[in-house]
Amino acid sequence: MPKKKGFSRADRIADQMQRELAELIRSELKDPRVGFITLTGVEVTRDYSHAKVFYTVMNAEDPSETQDTLDRAAGWLRSEIARTIKIFTVPQLHFVYDHSIEHGLYMDALLNRVAQEDAELRPEDEDAGEGEAKS
C-alpha cells in the first residue's frame, strides 16, 4: 500500500507565514503607500533560507511603490515572523508582484467579448436556418 504524501514541512511553514504576514501587514504596517494588499502565496525553499511572498494590490496605479515599501519592511516583517513561528532559520523575504489576477481579468474580458460577438452573429444564423426549413 503506497504511503500518502501530505504537505511537506516547507509547505506548512509557507502557509503559516502567509497567514502571519497577512495579519502583520493588515494590522501593523502603517504605511499609506502599501495600499490594499492581498497575499496570494508563499514559497519557501527546502533549506528555509528564502521565501517568495506573492502579492497583488487592488486599486493601485503604481505597484512599484508598494514593492519598495514591502522591500524596506522585509527585515522588520522577518523579525516579527521569528517571534510567532518557531523555526531554526527564518527565511529572508522576497516580495514578488503576482500578475495572475490581472491576467485572469484580461482573459475574462476576452471571453466576454467573444461571447458578445457570438450572440450578435447568432440571430442572423437562426433566421437563415428557419427560412430554409419553411421552403
N, C-alpha and C positions, 0 to 999 in steps of 0.2 A: 504494500500500500504506500503510494507516494506521500511524502510529508508535505503538508500545506505550508506554503511560504506566506507569511504575513508581512506586515510593514517592517522594513528594516529599522534599525535604531536611528539611522540618519533621517529617515522619513518621519519618524515620530518626533525627533528633535526639530525638524523643519516645521512640522505642523504646530508644535508648541511655540516655536519662535514667531511664526506668523501671527498667532493669537496674541502673544505678549507685545510684539511690535505694534500691531494694530491698536491695541489699547494704549500703549505709551504715546504713539503719535496722536491719537484722538484726544487723550486727556492731558498730556503733559508737554507736548511740543507746541509752544506758544508763539509760532512764527506765522504771520499773516501771509507770507509768500508760499506757504505749503499748500493751501487750498484744501479741497475735499479729496483726500487720498483713499483709494481702495487697494489693499494689498491682495494681489491675485495669486501669489505663490511664493514659496521659498525653496530653494535648492541648496542643500548642504553637501559639501564634498565628503568623501568617505573618511578622511582624516580629521574632519570637523574644523579645519583651519579657515575655510572661507564659506560664505553663504551669499548666494544671489537672491536678492529680495526684489521680486517683480511687483510693480505698482502701476496704477493708472490714476489719472486726475480728471475729475469731472469739472466741466466748465472752466478749463484753463486754456487761455490763449497761448501761453508760452510755458510748456512743461519744463524748460531748461532752468527756470528759477526754482521750481520745486526740486529738480535734480540737484542743483547747487546747495540748496538748504539741507536736503537729506544727506548729501555727502559731508557737509560740515557737521551735521549732528550724528554721524555714524559712530564716532567714538563714544559719545555720551550714551547713545542707544545701546551700544555693545556693553558698556559698563552696567547699565540698568538691567539688561538681559542676564548678565552674570549674577545678579542678585536673586533672580527668580528661577533660573534654570541651573540646576546643579550638575554641571559637566566640567571635566578637567580643562578643556580648551574651548573657550567661547569663540566662535568663528568671527573673522573680520567681515563686516557687512559691505556688500557691493549692491547699490541700488540700480535697477535696470527698468527703464520705462517699457511697459507692456503695450504693444500696438495692437494686440488681438481684439480688443473691444472696438477700436476704430475700424479695423479690418472687417469685423463682423457687421458693423453698421453699414459700411460701404457695400458689402455683399448683399445685405438685406435690401438696401436701396436698389441695387441692380436687379434683384429678383422681383421686387415690386414693380419696377419699370417694365420688365419683360412680361409680367402678368397683366399689367395695364395695356400694353401694346397688343397682347394676345386677345384680351377682352374686346379691344376696339376692332380687331380684324374678324373676330368670330361671328358677329351678327351677319356680315356680308356672306360668309361661307354658308351659314344656316339658311339664309334666304335663297341662295342659288340652289342649294340642295332640295328645298321644298318645291321650287319651280320645276325642277327636273322630275320630281316624283309625281306631280299632277299631270304632266303631259302624257 
